[in-house]
Amino acid sequence: MSRARRLLLRVDPFLQIGLVIALAEAYRLLRRLLPTDWPQAIANAQHVERLERVCHIAWEQGIQDWFLQFPHLVRGMNWFYLSSHFVVTGAFFIWLYWRNREGFSIFRDGFLLATAIALVIHWRYPTAPPRLANMNVKDTIDLYSGVNIGGPHHERFANPVAAVPSLHAGWALALGIGIVVYARNHFARAVGVLYPAAVLLTIVVTGNHFIFDAIAGALVMAVGFAATAPFRVAAREPVYARSQ
């Protein structure tokens, strides 16, 4: 038994981190396999825009127009958008596994449920991003970097009508909170504060999400963490009871 326990402890990092990577890849594959209803997705995007106007947060075009004065900065934001989402999230989970095992379990479970909820919303409420919804918002990744990440008749990398909720924003916010909570130095905590803000700005400037999408992404992450919390409490109770 002791040998088996030692073996499990040795392979556990690979199992846990491999599970997170496998789930991320499964999400990417499933999102890409969702059918694309373009008329409904554009109509839903227009609904989102109207809601933002009512709430006075329809700032996407104005923010993008200001940043378009700095093409080199926009190109950098394009590549940040293309590369950071899965790479930074994967690095966060590797770091958190070694920093705090309980924290790793909390974030693994919260991310898993929130991502599953988001996938269902992407299926039932397809929404085009601003760059594809005829709203005078440019596709900066195509315009400045020559990469077409998806559009009508060109769904190259993923399902391009999965704008609501934004998991770019949701994952980044949860990741930032995790860094602030578990990091041990002020520089890392500052990164935890700045990273979600940088992601939010990037998804808006590149024309890939409405501000509403980011808010929805944050709410989905909150639901994912809140809904998995009772299971963690229940798992601890038998251990506590045996210690009495």
ZAMARGU-4260 file (C-alpha; in steps of 0.2 Angstrom, whole numbers, plus 5000, padded with zeros to 4 digits):
<rodrens>
0) 5000/5000/5000 | 5014/5012/5004 | 5022/5009/4987 | 5006/5012/4978 | 5003/5028/4988
5) 5021/5034/4984 | 5018/5030/4965 | 5002/5039/4965 | 5010/5054/4973 | 5023/5054/4959
10) 5011/5053/4945 | 4998/5064/4953 | 5006/5080/4945 | 5005/5073/4928 | 4987/5067/4930
15) 4981/5083/4937 | 4989/5095/4925 | 4985/5083/4911 | 4967/5083/4916 | 4966/5102/4915
20) 4975/5102/4898 | 4963/5088/4891 | 4948/5098/4897 | 4954/5113/4889 | 4957/5104/4873
25) 4940/5096/4874 | 4932/5113/4876 | 4940/5119/4861 | 4935/5104/4851 | 4917/5104/4857
30) 4915/5123/4854 | 4921/5121/4836 | 4909/5107/4833 | 4894/5118/4838 | 4883/5122/4823
35) 4885/5140/4817 | 4868/5149/4815 | 4874/5166/4808 | 4858/5175/4806 | 4853/5171/4824
40) 4871/5175/4830 | 4870/5192/4822 | 4853/5196/4828 | 4859/5191/4846 | 4874/5203/4844
45) 4862/5217/4840 | 4852/5213/4855 | 4868/5214/4865 | 4872/5231/4858 | 4855/5237/4862
50) 4856/5232/4880 | 4873/5240/4881 | 4866/5256/4875 | 4852/5255/4888 | 4866/5252/4901
55) 4877/5266/4894 | 4892/5254/4891 | 4892/5253/4872 | 4910/5259/4872 | 4918/5246/4860
60) 4919/5257/4844 | 4926/5272/4854 | 4939/5262/4863 | 4945/5253/4847 | 4945/5270/4837
65) 4957/5277/4850 | 4969/5263/4849 | 4969/5262/4830 | 4980/5278/4831 | 4994/5266/4837
70) 4995/5251/4824 | 5011/5244/4832 | 5002/5243/4849 | 4987/5235/4841 | 4998/5222/4832
75) 5005/5217/4849 | 4987/5216/4856 | 4982/5205/4842 | 4996/5192/4846 | 4992/5193/4865
80) 4974/5189/4861 | 4980/5174/4850 | 4993/5167/4861 | 4989/5171/4879 | 4972/5163/4883
85) 4977/5144/4884 | 4996/5147/4887 | 4994/5158/4902 | 4980/5148/4909 | 4990/5132/4908
90) 5005/5140/4916 | 4994/5147/4930 | 4987/5129/4934 | 5005/5122/4934 | 5011/5135/4946
95) 4996/5134/4957 | 4998/5115/4958 | 5015/5117/4966 | 5010/5132/4976 | 4994/5126/4984
100) 4986/5109/4981 | 4969/5114/4989 | 4969/5130/4979 | 4972/5120/4963 | 4957/5109/4967
105) 4946/5124/4970 | 4951/5132/4953 | 4951/5116/4943 | 4933/5112/4949 | 4927/5130/4947
110) 4935/5132/4929 | 4928/5115/4924 | 4910/5119/4929 | 4910/5137/4922 | 4917/5131/4906
115) 4904/5118/4904 | 4890/5131/4908 | 4898/5143/4895 | 4898/5129/4882 | 4879/5127/4884
120) 4876/5146/4882 | 4887/5146/4866 | 4876/5132/4859 | 4859/5140/4865 | 4863/5158/4862
125) 4876/5160/4848 | 4882/5178/4847 | 4893/5186/4834 | 4907/5197/4840 | 4907/5215/4836
130) 4919/5213/4821 | 4906/5202/4812 | 4890/5211/4817 | 4890/5226/4805 | 4894/5238/4819
135) 4908/5248/4812 | 4920/5238/4823 | 4936/5232/4813 | 4944/5215/4814 | 4961/5221/4819
140) 4968/5203/4819 | 4964/5201/4801 | 4968/5220/4797 | 4985/5222/4805 | 4991/5204/4807
145) 4984/5195/4792 | 4976/5181/4802 | 4958/5176/4799 | 4951/5168/4815 | 4934/5165/4809
150) 4919/5173/4800 | 4905/5167/4788 | 4911/5153/4777 | 4928/5154/4786 | 4927/5146/4803
155) 4946/5142/4804 | 4951/5141/4822 | 4935/5140/4832 | 4917/5143/4833 | 4917/5162/4829
160) 4899/5165/4836 | 4904/5160/4854 | 4905/5178/4860 | 4893/5177/4875 | 4900/5173/4888
165) 4918/5178/4885 | 4929/5165/4893 | 4944/5176/4888 | 4938/5188/4901 | 4931/5175/4913
170) 4946/5164/4914 | 4958/5180/4915 | 4948/5187/4930 | 4948/5170/4940 | 4966/5168/4936
175) 4970/5186/4942 | 4961/5182/4958 | 4970/5166/4960 | 4987/5175/4958 | 4982/5188/4971
180) 4977/5175/4983 | 4991/5163/4982 | 5006/5173/4976 | 5019/5178/4989 | 5026/5193/4982
185) 5019/5210/4977 | 5025/5209/4959 | 5016/5193/4956 | 5000/5201/4964 | 5002/5216/4953
190) 5002/5204/4938 | 4986/5196/4945 | 4978/5213/4945 | 4984/5219/4928 | 4982/5203/4918
195) 4963/5203/4918 | 4962/5222/4914 | 4974/5219/4899 | 4964/5204/4893 | 4948/5214/4894
200) 4956/5229/4884 | 4962/5217/4871 | 4946/5208/4868 | 4937/5224/4865 | 4951/5233/4855
205) 4953/5218/4843 | 4934/5218/4840 | 4931/5200/4847 | 4920/5204/4862 | 4907/5216/4868
210) 4909/5223/4886 | 4893/5214/4890 | 4902/5197/4885 | 4916/5201/4898 | 4903/5204/4912
215) 4894/5188/4907 | 4910/5179/4908 | 4914/5185/4925 | 4896/5180/4931 | 4898/5162/4923
220) 4915/5160/4933 | 4906/5166/4949 | 4893/5153/4947 | 4905/5139/4943 | 4915/5142/4959
225) 4900/5145/4970 | 4891/5129/4963 | 4907/5118/4967 | 4910/5125/4984 | 4897/5114/4993
230) 4905/5098/4986 | 4922/5103/4993 | 4914/5107/5010 | 4905/5090/5010 | 4921/5081/5005
235) 4930/5088/5021 | 4916/5084/5033 | 4920/5065/5035 | 4938/5069/5038 | 4934/5081/5051
240) 4921/5069/5059 | 4934/5055/5061 | 4946/5067/5069 | 4933/5070/5083
</rodrens>
